[in-house]
Amino acid sequence: MRRAVALDDGAVNLLDWGGSGPAVHFTHANGFNAETYAPILAPLAGEARLLASDLRGHGFTTLPADPAGHTSWRIYPADLIRVLDAIGEGPYVLAGHSMGGTTSLLVAAARPDLVRALVLFDPVAVEFPPDFDPSGTPLVVGARKRRPVFPDAAAAKRAYIGRGAFKTWPDETLDAYLRGGLKPDPEGVRLACDPLWEAQNFSLGPSGVREAIDTVTCPITLLYAGEGSTSRPDILAHLRARHPAARVEQIEGTTHFLPMERPELVRAEIRRALASS
């Protein structure tokens, strides 16, 4: 079911499959939402206490999200810590994709008491040089140009299916993304994640990834894409050096959208973390 966790500045919306046993929380990528991953995660229901939440500025979460005042990805782990504390059913297996994987890593570094294991799918593990200007990069430019409003969900699906990021997605996953990522609008439906918020995330990039790797104490699994990975070789080398027992594996034949392309692998790795942590 979908429910909200009230915080002092709004509410975080999450999917809750119920269940008992060890708790699992999954965090989504930039521009997406928790429901995008529902077809991937749902078969795990009954095997764990399964949760997935919409980050600030995404899905149906109502925390303030002004792109002009958005200065750091650090807001995401801070929000997630508040949510996990409010639920109070940890420690968790924290799993996540892309920005959601990075968020999970930063939570594990800041609050090791909340996390029993990390399972990261092509996290954004990169550091921008101090003089780097990302404003002209394709991801930022593309997000800023993204169409925000459609006459209806069917029109949105026609615009996305088989194109860009969605070209390797199963139909059920695209449908799930649209269910969790469109809101009513006077002109039809609007993207729940403002394209300017998405673009600002791309502009900022993560910070403190190396420091988080140095601090984390729980078991780590990191699977990265065969093509176009956002987990950079230098950061992966640092992870391997600091955590020799970590599972760090490239999955051939996948892109950055590894969870959509290999959903059975996502489930298998979460199950492995549950069994071994």
C-alpha positions as CSV (number, residue, x, y, z in Angstrom):
1,M,0.0,0.0,0.0
2,R,1.0,3.6,-0.4
3,R,1.3,5.6,2.8
4,A,3.0,8.8,4.1
5,V,5.5,9.4,6.8
6,A,4.9,12.8,8.3
7,L,8.0,14.9,9.0
8,D,8.2,18.5,10.4
9,D,8.4,20.0,6.9
10,G,6.1,17.8,4.9
11,A,5.6,14.1,4.3
12,V,7.6,11.4,2.6
13,N,5.4,9.1,0.5
14,L,6.3,5.4,0.4
15,L,5.3,2.0,-0.8
16,D,4.8,-0.5,2.0
17,W,4.5,-4.2,1.2
18,G,4.1,-5.1,4.8
19,G,5.7,-8.4,5.8
20,S,7.8,-9.3,8.8
21,G,11.5,-10.2,9.3
22,P,14.5,-8.1,8.3
23,A,13.7,-4.7,6.8
24,V,14.6,-3.7,3.3
25,H,14.4,-0.2,1.9
26,F,14.9,0.6,-1.8
27,T,15.8,4.1,-3.0
28,H,15.1,5.2,-6.6
29,A,17.2,7.1,-9.2
30,N,17.1,10.8,-10.0
31,G,13.9,11.8,-11.9
32,F,12.1,8.5,-11.1
33,N,10.0,7.4,-8.1
34,A,9.5,4.4,-5.8
35,E,6.7,2.9,-7.9
36,T,9.0,2.6,-10.9
37,Y,10.7,-0.3,-9.1
38,A,7.5,-2.0,-7.8
39,P,7.4,-4.7,-10.5
40,I,11.0,-5.5,-9.7
41,L,10.6,-5.5,-5.9
42,A,7.1,-7.0,-5.4
43,P,8.2,-10.6,-5.7
44,L,10.2,-10.0,-2.5
45,A,7.1,-9.2,-0.5
46,G,6.6,-11.8,2.3
47,E,10.3,-12.5,2.5
48,A,11.2,-9.2,4.3
49,R,9.7,-6.0,5.7
50,L,9.8,-4.3,2.3
51,L,9.6,-0.5,1.8
52,A,10.5,2.0,-1.0
53,S,10.1,5.8,-0.7
54,D,9.9,8.8,-3.0
55,L,12.8,11.2,-2.5
56,R,12.3,14.9,-2.0
57,G,11.2,16.5,-5.2
58,H,10.0,13.1,-6.6
59,G,6.8,11.1,-6.8
60,F,4.2,12.0,-4.1
61,T,6.5,13.2,-1.4
62,T,5.6,16.7,-0.3
63,L,8.8,18.0,1.2
64,P,9.8,21.5,-0.1
65,A,11.7,21.2,-3.4
66,D,12.8,24.5,-4.9
67,P,15.4,24.0,-7.6
68,A,16.9,27.5,-6.9
69,G,17.7,26.6,-3.3
70,H,18.9,23.0,-3.9
71,T,22.6,23.0,-3.2
72,S,23.6,19.4,-2.2
73,W,22.6,15.8,-2.5
74,R,23.2,15.6,1.3
75,I,19.6,16.5,1.7
76,Y,18.6,13.0,0.5
77,P,20.4,10.9,3.1
78,A,19.3,13.4,5.8
79,D,15.7,12.9,4.7
80,L,16.0,9.1,4.5
81,I,17.5,9.0,8.0
82,R,14.5,10.8,9.3
83,V,12.1,8.4,7.6
84,L,13.9,5.3,8.8
85,D,14.1,6.6,12.3
86,A,10.3,7.4,12.2
87,I,9.5,3.9,11.0
88,G,11.8,2.4,13.6
89,E,12.2,-1.1,12.2
90,G,15.9,-1.3,11.4
91,P,18.6,-2.1,10.9
92,Y,17.9,-2.2,7.2
93,V,19.3,-3.7,4.1
94,L,19.5,-0.5,2.1
95,A,19.3,-1.0,-1.6
96,G,19.2,1.6,-4.3
97,H,19.8,2.6,-7.9
98,S,21.9,5.4,-9.2
99,M,21.3,8.5,-7.0
100,G,19.4,6.2,-4.7
101,G,22.4,3.9,-4.3
102,T,24.6,6.9,-3.5
103,T,21.9,8.1,-1.0
104,S,22.0,4.6,0.7
105,L,25.8,4.7,0.9
106,L,25.7,8.1,2.6
107,V,23.1,6.9,5.1
108,A,25.2,3.9,6.0
109,A,28.2,6.2,6.6
110,A,26.3,8.7,8.7
111,R,24.2,6.2,10.7
112,P,25.8,2.7,10.8
113,D,23.2,1.7,13.4
114,L,20.5,1.9,10.8
115,V,22.1,-0.3,8.2
116,R,22.9,-4.0,8.2
117,A,24.0,-4.2,4.5
118,L,24.2,-2.2,1.3
119,V,23.1,-3.4,-2.1
120,L,23.9,-0.8,-4.7
121,F,23.0,-0.9,-8.4
122,D,25.1,1.4,-10.6
123,P,25.3,4.1,-7.9
124,V,26.5,7.6,-8.9
125,A,30.1,7.1,-7.6
126,V,32.0,10.0,-9.1
127,E,33.6,13.3,-8.0
128,F,33.4,16.5,-10.0
129,P,36.7,18.4,-10.2
130,P,36.6,21.7,-8.4
131,D,36.6,23.7,-11.7
132,F,34.1,21.5,-13.5
133,D,31.0,23.2,-14.9
134,P,28.3,20.6,-15.5
135,S,25.7,23.1,-16.9
136,G,26.3,22.1,-20.5
137,T,26.4,18.4,-20.1
138,P,23.9,16.3,-21.9
139,L,22.1,15.1,-18.8
140,V,21.6,18.7,-17.5
141,V,20.6,20.0,-20.9
142,G,18.2,17.1,-21.6
143,A,16.5,17.4,-18.2
144,R,16.0,21.2,-18.6
145,K,14.3,20.5,-22.0
146,R,12.1,17.7,-20.7
147,R,8.4,18.1,-21.5
148,P,6.6,18.6,-18.1
149,V,2.9,18.3,-19.1
150,F,1.0,15.8,-21.2
151,P,-2.8,15.5,-22.1
152,D,-2.9,12.2,-20.3
153,A,-0.9,9.2,-19.2
154,A,-1.3,7.5,-22.5
155,A,0.2,10.5,-24.3
156,A,3.2,10.4,-21.9
157,K,3.7,6.7,-22.5
158,R,3.6,7.2,-26.3
159,A,6.3,9.9,-25.9
160,Y,8.6,7.7,-23.8
161,I,8.2,4.1,-25.0
162,G,11.2,2.8,-26.8
163,R,13.1,6.1,-26.5
164,G,16.1,7.5,-24.6
165,A,16.4,6.1,-21.1
166,F,13.2,4.0,-21.6
167,K,14.3,2.0,-24.6
168,T,15.5,-1.0,-22.6
169,W,12.6,-1.0,-20.1
170,P,9.9,-3.7,-19.9
171,D,6.4,-2.3,-20.5
172,E,5.3,-3.0,-17.0
173,T,8.2,-1.0,-15.6
174,L,7.4,2.0,-17.8
175,D,3.7,1.8,-16.7
176,A,4.9,1.7,-13.0
177,Y,7.1,4.8,-13.6
178,L,4.1,6.7,-15.0
179,R,1.8,5.6,-12.1
180,G,4.2,7.0,-9.6
181,G,5.5,9.9,-11.6
182,L,2.5,11.8,-12.9
183,K,0.3,14.2,-11.0
184,P,-3.0,15.8,-12.1
185,D,-2.7,19.2,-13.9
186,P,-5.2,21.6,-15.4
187,E,-3.8,20.6,-18.8
188,G,-3.8,16.9,-18.1
189,V,-1.0,15.3,-16.2
190,R,2.4,16.8,-15.0
191,L,5.7,15.1,-14.2
192,A,5.9,14.7,-10.4
193,C,9.6,15.4,-10.6
194,D,10.1,19.0,-11.9
195,P,12.6,18.8,-14.8
196,L,14.4,21.7,-13.2
197,W,14.8,19.8,-10.0
198,E,16.1,16.8,-11.9
199,A,18.5,19.0,-13.8
200,Q,19.8,20.6,-10.6
201,N,20.5,17.1,-9.2
202,F,22.6,16.3,-12.3
203,S,24.4,19.7,-12.0
204,L,25.3,19.1,-8.4
205,G,26.4,15.5,-8.5
206,P,27.3,13.7,-5.2
207,S,29.9,14.8,-2.7
208,G,31.7,12.8,0.0
209,V,31.6,9.5,-1.7
210,R,35.2,8.5,-0.9
211,E,34.7,9.6,2.7
212,A,31.5,7.6,3.0
213,I,33.4,4.5,1.6
214,D,36.0,5.1,4.2
215,T,33.4,5.2,7.0
216,V,31.0,2.4,6.1
217,T,31.3,-0.7,8.3
218,C,28.5,-3.0,6.9
219,P,28.7,-5.5,4.1
220,I,28.7,-3.9,0.6
221,T,27.5,-5.3,-2.7
222,L,27.9,-3.0,-5.7
223,L,26.9,-4.1,-9.2
224,Y,27.7,-1.7,-12.0
225,A,26.7,-1.4,-15.7
226,G,28.5,-3.0,-18.6
227,E,28.0,0.2,-20.6
228,G,27.7,3.8,-19.5
229,S,28.2,3.2,-15.8
230,T,28.0,6.1,-13.3
231,S,30.3,4.2,-11.0
232,R,33.7,5.5,-12.0
233,P,36.8,3.2,-12.0
234,D,38.8,5.3,-9.5
235,I,36.0,5.2,-7.0
236,L,35.5,1.5,-7.5
237,A,39.2,0.9,-7.0
238,H,39.0,2.9,-3.8
239,L,36.1,0.8,-2.6
240,R,37.9,-2.5,-3.4
241,A,41.0,-1.2,-1.5
242,R,39.1,-0.2,1.6
243,H,36.7,-3.1,1.7
244,P,38.4,-6.2,0.3
245,A,35.4,-8.4,1.2
246,A,32.9,-6.2,-0.8
247,R,31.3,-7.7,-3.8
248,V,32.0,-5.3,-6.7
249,E,31.0,-6.7,-10.1
250,Q,30.4,-5.4,-13.6
251,I,27.2,-6.9,-15.2
252,E,27.9,-7.3,-18.9
253,G,25.1,-6.5,-21.3
254,T,23.6,-3.9,-19.1
255,T,23.3,-0.1,-19.1
256,H,22.9,2.3,-16.3
257,F,19.3,1.0,-16.1
258,L,20.5,-2.3,-14.8
259,P,17.6,-2.9,-12.4
260,M,15.0,-2.6,-15.3
261,E,17.1,-4.8,-17.5
262,R,17.9,-7.5,-14.9
263,P,15.2,-7.4,-12.3
264,E,15.8,-11.0,-11.3
265,L,19.4,-10.0,-10.4
266,V,18.2,-7.2,-8.2
267,R,16.0,-9.6,-6.3
268,A,18.8,-12.2,-6.0
269,E,21.2,-9.7,-4.6
270,I,18.8,-8.4,-2.0
271,R,18.0,-12.0,-1.0
272,R,21.7,-12.7,-0.7
273,A,22.2,-9.6,1.6
274,L,19.3,-10.7,3.7
275,A,20.7,-14.2,4.1
276,S,24.2,-13.2,4.9
277,S,23.9,-10.0,7.0
